[in-house]
């Protein structure tokens, strides 16, 4: 255990000391001397962000319900805390027991976004764990990682001992039970890595060699250990009703990004938006039953005291029994003034009846994601919504008394023209016109439209994984075009930093040579890269120049369809042939219908949507 007197002294000097003290409601503190395997779970960002991640609550409670295992949490200390820790030589510790992270058997990272990778190195350094996997000895923790970004694990290949590809609820216990047996037999670190490589969904980077062509593209990836499979198949939970779902969540002392009950209603998505990685890697669609969800909601509200339930999924309005679910939740909780909220909504599936149920307790702002400004471009990306959908939905929303609407778009999508970009402005103005075309007595509140434009980043395992990203200058030009044309006080326009999106593309589509870039950027002081106050673009560019890495090779280059991609050794269950077919259809502006209306042949065996045409 760390020196708590030093910690107490430090906590008096930092902002939000509650980030570091633990002891929250529903946290679990086991006697580490009595458990057989100790797991430190890390969300590589500040506590306020990490505690809003549903996956953390699932894995934390799942591991801790096992008598022989303990799971404790560790986050990236904010800059003020890090400064004090380094000054006092205080090593990184877990929240529950204040034990040094380096004394755990495992340090597990969840990879939710690429621009948190320098934080991973900073956490390892603060913990006193060697940064490079090859330099760790038998006494060091096994550093593992999972989450959506693990579908291209190569940029972190030098740092992570092994990755878990896919959904973790089953596989994490398989790994910990295997380690428990291995530890009892006093096995070596390398011996365990050979054993764990046999578990489906586990990838051990050191067991593979990558060969390159003269043009820097990948020639081949060869297993160099008999334990290593040629292809890594993702893990998937078949039945969500039977899987572990926590009935308690830790309740922080301080405000976090999402202070509410998060109720996961289903996994997967059937729409097939061509830019969306989550829509591919979380296939096939699997729903929880209404009865199971209502039971979970009651337990979570009772154990947390939260006053809002957020229905979590990739597209919550697609839940097949959504109206029944919301009606039952409102029936249970309306008198207690507990509200229900839906995250980002598709304009084609939004039901006014659902809206009326939600507003019984309180009105929250509504967020819609048209993604593109023109119908042509929405067809290219297979968004599956029309301008008519927008007009109909927004009209009903305003008639029901809403006056605050957020619209999410992307700029830089494949085949985009300036006309498409200006279509974003036209849609925003159309929303404003709908509001003011209503009789004055029917308008409620002051109209507020927020238009947000992110910069498109081509991601692995999408039909757009082959396309080149717009240049930084082109992103800025398109953002300026919108900013100069949106001149209305009722409409607020925001756009993401194109430089950050460029680096995100470099890492997201990188091979294992990008590990050296991440290390050099961290050595130059890069951390909290997704926080605008701490993002240092110049340091990243200097790191590229020093290492002779061409960022354009990864971000801006158009790939050939037969090129070996850094992530091709992973099997997401969706076939590459399907992705190629969808990419070719996008160039022709052809759409693919929702899987719920019949199987589209994406290649997943055993999918409930199969059996259609």
N, C-alpha and C positions, 0 to 999 in steps of 0.2 A: 504494500500500500504506500502511496505517496505521503509526503510530509504535509499533513492537513493544516498545521500552523502556518506554513508558507502559503498554502492555498487560501486560507482565511485572509491573510494579509493582502494577497493579490486581489481577491474578490472585492475588497474595499476600493480598489483603484479603477475597476473596469465598468464599462457600460453593460447593463443587463446581466448581473452576476447569476441570475436564475438560470442562465444557459448552461451553467457548469455544476450546479449543486445536486441535481437528481432529486430523489425523494418525492416525486410527484405522485398524485393520486393514480393508483393502478400500476405503478412501476413495481418491479419484482427484484428483490435483493436476496439472492441465495448465498449460502456459505460456500465460498469457492474452494475451501479445503475438503468439502464433502462431495463435490461433483467430479465426474471423470473427464468431462470435456468442457472447456471454456471457450466460448465464441464471442468475439467483440464485433458487433454489427456497426458499420460506419456508413452514414450518408455523407459524402464528401462536400458538404457545404455547412453553413452556419445552422445552429440548432433550430432557429425559427422556421427555416425552410424544410429541413430534414424531418421535423416532427409532424409535418403535414403530409408526409408520404405514406400512403396506405400500406405499401409493401413492407415497410419497417414494422408496423404494428402487427401484421400477419406473422412474419418470420420471428419476431421477438416473442410473441405469445406461444407460437408453435414450438419453438425450441424449449422455452421455459416450462412447458407443461410436462416435459420429460424429466424424470427424477435425476437421471445421470448427467444432464446437460444444463449449462447456464448460458444465457445470452445477455450481454450488457451492451450499452450504447456508447458510441463515441462520434463526435461531430468535429468539423473543422473549427478550431477556436477563432473567434473574430480577431482582427489585427491587434487590437489593444491587449487582449488576453495573451496572444502569442508573444507579443513583445515582453510582457511581464514574465511569462513562463521561461522564455529564453534567458532573460536577465537573471532569474532565480534558479536556473538549471532544473526546472520542474518538468519531468517527462509527461507526455500525454497520458491521460488516465480515462477510465470509463466512468460514467455518471453514477452507476449503482453502488459499486464498492470502493471507488477511488483507487482501484488497482491499476498498476502500470499496464498499458496496452501490450507491451512486449512480453508480458508474462502469460498471455492467453495462448491457447493452442491454435486458434484461427483469428485472423482479422479479415472480415468479409466486407467488401464494398458493393454498393448498388450503383450501377452506371446508368443514370437517367439523362445526362447530357454531356456532350463531349468537352465542353468548356469548363468542366469541373476536374479535368485530369491532372492539372498542376496541383490542385488541392490534395489529390491522392498522394503525390510525392511529398507534399508538405506534412501531411499526417504521418507518413512513414518516418520522415526525418524527425519530427517532434517526438515520436514514439521510440526513437533509437533503434529502428529496424532497418537493416540494409535496403537501399532502394532497389537494387538489382536482384532479381530472383536467384541468379547464379552465385551470388555472394552470401546467401543465407545459409546458416548451418542448422544442425539438428535442434538446437535450443531455441531457434527463432520461430515465431508464429508462421503458419501457412497462410499466405496472403491469397485470397480468392476473390472473384468478382462475378456478378451476374447482372441481370437487368436488360433493358432494350438495347443499350449501346454495346452489349457483349456480343451482339450478332455480327459486329466486326471487331473482334478482340485484338487484332494485330497491332494497332498503335500502342497498346499497353503490354505487348508480349514480353518485353524485357523486365517488367516489374511484377507481373502477376504469376503466382505459382500455378494456378489452374482456374479456368473459367467454368461457369455453369451456364449452359445455353438453354433458354426456355424458362418455363414456370418452375418455381423453386419449392413448392409446398411438399412434394414427395421426396425430391432428390436430396434436399438438405439433410433430412433425417437418415437417408441411406449413407450419405457421406460421413455424418457424425458417428453413426453406429459402426461403420467400417473403421473409422479412426480409433474409436474406443477399443475395439479388438486389437488393432495394430499397436496401440499404445501399451496395452496390457502385456503384449509379447515383446515390448521394447524394440520395435522395429525402427528402421532408419527413415529419414525424410524421403530419400530417393525411392526407398521400397514402398512407402505409402503412395507416392505419386504414380508408381507403376500400377498399384492396385486400384487407385481411384480412377485411372484412365479407362478402366474397363466398365465403369458405370456409364450408362447411356446419358448423353448430354454434357459430359465432362471433357474439356479440352485442356491439355497440358502443353503449352507452347514449346518448351524445351525438347519435346519429343519429335519435333518436326524441323526440317531444313527447307528454306525457300531458295529456289534458283531463279535468277533474273536473266532476261534477254538483254542484248546490247542497247536497246532503246529504253531500258529501265522498267519495262512491263514484266510481269511474272511469267517465268517459263514453266515452273512446276513447284509443287509443295509435296515433299516426300517425308513420310513417317520414318524416323531413324531409331525407333524403339519398337520392339515386337508388341508392346502393350498398347500402342497408339493406333486407333482405327484411321482409315483413309478419309472417312467422312464422319462428321459429328452431327447426329440427329438431335433436334431440339426435344426437350421434355415438355409434356403437355398433360394437364389435368383433364381427365375425361368427363367426370361428373362433378359439377360445381356444388351440388347439394350435399355430396358426401365428403367434400374436401374440408380441411380445417378452416374455419372462419372465426376470428376472435369475437367473444361477446363482451370484451373489455378493451378500452383504449387508454393509453396514458394521457392524462390531462395536464398540460403544461401550466406553470404559474404565470407565464407571460404570453402575450398575444403572438400567435403564429400565423402563417399564411392562410391556413384554413382552420378556424376554430369551430369545428362542427363534427357530427357523426358522418363518417364516410361509409356508405352502403354500396358495395359492389354488386350490381344487379346482373351483369353478364359480362362475358369476355368475347372478344372477336368483333368483327364488323363484316357486313355483307355488301357494302356499297362499292368497294373497289376503287376508291379515289387513287389516282395513279401517282400522286406525290407522297402518299401516306405509308410510312414504314409500319406503323402500328397495325394498320388494316391488313397487312400481310402476315406479320410475325405472330399475331395473336389469333390467327385463324385456327380452327373453325369456330363459329359462333356457338356458345354454350351459355344457357340461362340458368339462374337460380329460380326456384319456385316462389310464388307470392307468399305462401305460408312460411317458408324458410326466411324470407326477407323481413316479413313483419315480426317474426319471432326474434330475429337478430336485432332489428331496430329497437324493439322494446328493451332488450337486455343492454344494448349500447347506451340508450338514453338514460336508463336507470343507473348504469355504472359510471357515466361521465357527467350528467347534468347539463349536457349541451342542449341548446334550444333550436337547433337546425339540423335537418337530415339532408345530406347531399347524395343524390342518386348517381353513383359513379359508374361510368363505362365509356367506351369510345363514342357512342351515339345513343344517349339514354332514351330518346324518344322512339327508338326502334324496339325497345323491350315489348314483347308480344302482348303482355298483360299490364301495360303501364297504367292505364286508367283505373283498372281494378286495384293495382298496388297503391297508387296515390290516394284513391278513395278510402282504402282500408287504413292507410297511415293517417290521413286527416281525421278519420272517424276516431282513431285511437288518441290522437295527440292535439286536436284542435283546441279542446278546452284547456289544455296545459300551455297553449300559445307556442307550440313547437311547430316550426315551419318546415316545408319541404322545398328543396331547390334542385334545379336541373342545370348542369354545366352547359357548355356551348351547344347550341341547338341547330339541327338541320332545318332549313326552311320548308322542306317538302313534307316533313313528318310531324310538324308541330300542330297539336290539336288544341283548339280553343277551350274544349271541355276540361282538359288537363290544366290549362291556365286558370280557369275559374276555380278549380279545386285548390291550386297552390295559393291563390290570392286570399283565401279564407283567413289565413293567419297574417301574412304580410306580403307586400309587393317587394320583390327584389329586382335589380336591373336585369334586363334580358340581353343575352349575347348570341348573335347569329354569325355564321361563317360562310358567306357566299364564295370566298376564296379568290374569285376572279371577277373582273368588271364587265366582261362581255359574255354573251351566250356561247359564241364560238370558242372562247378559251375555257369556259366551264365544261364544254363538251370534250375538249382536248384532255383536260385533267379528269374527266369522267365524274364530275361533281354530282351530276344527276339532279340539279335544281334549275328552275327557270325563273325568268323575271316575273312571270305570272305568280309563281310560288311566293316570291318576295312580296309582291304587291298585296296578294291575298292575306298572307300571314301578318305583315306589318299593319295592314288596315284593321284586322281583327284585334291585334295587340293594342293599338291606339284606342279602338272603340271600348276595350275593356279597362281603359284608364291608365295604361302605361305611358310614360313620356320619356323614359331614359333607355336608349338602345345602343349597344355596341356592335359594330360590324368588323369582322376580321377578314383581311385579304392577304394575298401574297403578290409580290412583284418579282419579275424575273422568271416566271414560269416558261416552260418550253413553247416556242413559236410566238411569244408575246410581242405585240406591236404597241406603239404609242396610243393607238385607238383603244386597245384593250385597257391600257393603264388609265386613260381618261374615263373609261367606263366606270371605274371605281368612284370617281367624282359624280358621274351621272346618277349612279345608284344611290349615293348618299343624298343628293339633291331630290331624287324621287321620293325617298323616305320622308324628307322634310315636307315636300309638297303634299304627301298623303296626310300628314298631321294637320297642316293648315287648310286643307280642302274640307276638313270636317267642320260642321257648324260650331261656332265659338262655344256654345253652351255644352257641347259634348267633349271638348278638349279638357283634359285634366293635367294639371302640373305644367311645368316649363319644359319645353322640348330640349333634349340634350342628345346629340348624336356623336358618338366617338368612333372614328374610323382609324383602324390600326393596320399598318402594312408591314409584314415581315418579309425578309429577303429569302427567296426560295433556295433551299439547300438540297441537292440531290442526295438521296440516302440509299444505302444498301438494301437489297431485297424489295425494291420498288420497280415498276416499269420505267422509271426515269433514272435508274442507277447508271445508265450509260451516258446521259447528257452532260454537257459542260455548263457550269454555273456562269451567270453574268459576271462581268468584271466589276470591281468595286466602283469604278468611275461610272459604269452604266447603271448600277443600282442608285448611285447618288443622283444621276441625271433624271431617272424615273421618279425618284422621291421629290426632287425639285419641281418636276412637271406637275405633280399632284399638289404640292404645297402652293404653287403659284396660281393654280386654278380653283382650289377650294378656298373661297373667300366668303365665308358665311359664319357669323358669330355663333350660330346654333350647332355648327359642326367643328369638332376638334379632330385634327389629323396628327397621328403619331407614326413614326416608322423606326424600325430597328437599325442598329449600327451595321452598315454593310461590311465593315472591316471584321467585325465579330463573326458575321455569317460566312465570310470568306475563310477564316480560320477554322470555323466549324466544319466546312466542307473539306478542307485539307485533312483534318483529323478523321472525320466520318468515313472518308473514302481512302484513308491511308493504309499503307502496308506496314510491316514491322519496322521499317527504317524510320518511321515517324516517332518511334519511341525515343530516339536520340534527340529529336526536335523538342519533344515535351520536356525531356530532362534538361536540355540547354536553356529552354525558356524559363523553367523553374529556377535554375541556377542564377539566372539574370533577375530573379525577383518576381516572376509572374505567379500569381495566385488570385483566387476570386475573380477569374477572368470574365465571368458573366455579370459581374457587378460593375456598372459603368464607372464608378469612382476609382476602381482599382485596375481596370483593364488597361494594359500597356501594350498597344499594338506595335510600337517601335521595337520593343524588346523581342517580340516574336519575329519580326522581320530581320532584326540583327542575328537572331539565332539561326534563321534559315540561311542567311548569307554566310555565316561562319561555317555551317555544315554543308554548304553547297547544295541545299535542298531547294528545288523549284516548286513553290506552292502551286503554280498554275498547272503543273503536271497532274496534281491530284484534284484541284478544284475546277479548273476551267477547261480541261481537255475532254473532248468527246471520245468516248470509248467505242471500239469496234465490238460488234455483238459476239464475236468469237474470242475476244480477249479473256484471259484468265484473270478474274477479279480477286482481290485479296481475301474476300470472304466466301469464295466459291466452295470451300471445303465444308461449309456448314449446310445442313439440310433443314430448311424451315418448313418442310412438308409441302410447300407450294413450289411447283416445278418452274425451272428456268424457262422452259418453252412457253408457259403461260405468261410470264413477265415479258418475254420477247413479243409475243402476240399482242399483248396490251400496249406495248411501246409502239409497235407498228400501227395499231389502230389509232393511237393518239395523234400520230403524224397525219392521218387522214381525217382527223376530227370525228371519228366514229366512237360511239359510246358502247358500253357493256352494261347490260341490265343487272339490277340487284340480284344477288344469289337467292334471295327469298322467293324469287319468281321462277327459279329453276337453276340447276347446277351449271356453272360456267366453265367447268373443266380445269380448275386451278391445280388439280393433282392431289389434293388431300384425300387419303383413303379413310373411309369411315365417317366422313362428314355428314351431319344430319341433313344437309341441303342436297346431297346426292340423290338421285332418283328422279330429278327434274330432267329437262331436256338437255 
